[in-house]
């Protein structure tokens, strides 16, 4: 059985991630502007390295217990040290809209160009600039 302090930590981290997501912005455009103003860049289509995942890792991931974040279109999964189960936090619509637009290439200023971005051509991945 989980300890009372472990349960409190779970709720605290969940609340921090939910608060983070709600504070990003009320539209996809506001979120993009905020991330750009803070110099955040990410990799489209990469759940662990997209712009929101990198920003959230920097903000909330500084918690000693947080080992990894995975951002999907509708939720963030937080993996913590010593826990088998992840913490799932549903994202507000603005975040989901931003993620869809970012993955579709609508915010090129937020793409990390230092890392080659792959797209799929048929069954094989190719560099996006090819």
ZIJOKA-V944005 format. One record per residue. N is the residue number from 1. RES is the residue in three letters. NEAR is the number of other ideal C-beta (glycine too) atoms within 8 Angstrom. Layout:
<<N & RES & NEAR> <N & RES & NEAR>>
This chain:
<<1 & UNK & 2> <2 & UNK & 5> <3 & UNK & 6> <4 & UNK & 5> <5 & UNK & 6> <6 & UNK & 9> <7 & UNK & 9> <8 & UNK & 8> <9 & UNK & 10> <10 & UNK & 12> <11 & UNK & 8> <12 & UNK & 8> <13 & UNK & 15> <14 & UNK & 11> <15 & UNK & 8> <16 & UNK & 10> <17 & UNK & 14> <18 & UNK & 9> <19 & UNK & 8> <20 & UNK & 11> <21 & UNK & 13> <22 & UNK & 7> <23 & UNK & 6> <24 & UNK & 12> <25 & UNK & 12> <26 & UNK & 4> <27 & UNK & 8> <28 & UNK & 11> <29 & UNK & 7> <30 & UNK & 11> <31 & UNK & 14> <32 & UNK & 13> <33 & UNK & 9> <34 & UNK & 10> <35 & UNK & 12> <36 & UNK & 11> <37 & UNK & 6> <38 & UNK & 7> <39 & UNK & 5> <40 & UNK & 11> <41 & UNK & 9> <42 & UNK & 16> <43 & UNK & 10> <44 & UNK & 11> <45 & UNK & 7> <46 & UNK & 9> <47 & UNK & 8> <48 & UNK & 9> <49 & UNK & 10> <50 & UNK & 16> <51 & UNK & 12> <52 & UNK & 16> <53 & UNK & 16> <54 & UNK & 12> <55 & UNK & 12> <56 & UNK & 15> <57 & UNK & 10> <58 & UNK & 8> <59 & UNK & 8> <60 & UNK & 13> <61 & UNK & 9> <62 & UNK & 6> <63 & UNK & 8> <64 & UNK & 4> <65 & UNK & 10> <66 & UNK & 15> <67 & UNK & 6> <68 & UNK & 7> <69 & UNK & 14> <70 & UNK & 11> <71 & UNK & 13> <72 & UNK & 9> <73 & UNK & 6> <74 & UNK & 6> <75 & UNK & 9> <76 & UNK & 15> <77 & UNK & 11> <78 & UNK & 15> <79 & UNK & 11> <80 & UNK & 13> <81 & UNK & 7> <82 & UNK & 4> <83 & UNK & 10> <84 & UNK & 2> <85 & UNK & 4> <86 & UNK & 9> <87 & UNK & 12> <88 & UNK & 8> <89 & UNK & 12> <90 & UNK & 5> <91 & UNK & 13> <92 & UNK & 7> <93 & UNK & 6> <94 & UNK & 13> <95 & UNK & 12> <96 & UNK & 11> <97 & UNK & 10> <98 & UNK & 15> <99 & UNK & 14> <100 & UNK & 10> <101 & UNK & 11> <102 & UNK & 16> <103 & UNK & 9> <104 & UNK & 7> <105 & UNK & 8> <106 & UNK & 6> <107 & UNK & 12> <108 & UNK & 6> <109 & UNK & 5> <110 & UNK & 12> <111 & UNK & 12> <112 & UNK & 8> <113 & UNK & 5> <114 & UNK & 3> <115 & UNK & 7> <116 & UNK & 5> <117 & UNK & 10> <118 & UNK & 9> <119 & UNK & 8> <120 & UNK & 8> <121 & UNK & 6> <122 & UNK & 4> <123 & UNK & 3> <124 & UNK & 6> <125 & UNK & 6> <126 & UNK & 9> <127 & UNK & 8> <128 & UNK & 8> <129 & UNK & 3> <130 & UNK & 4>>
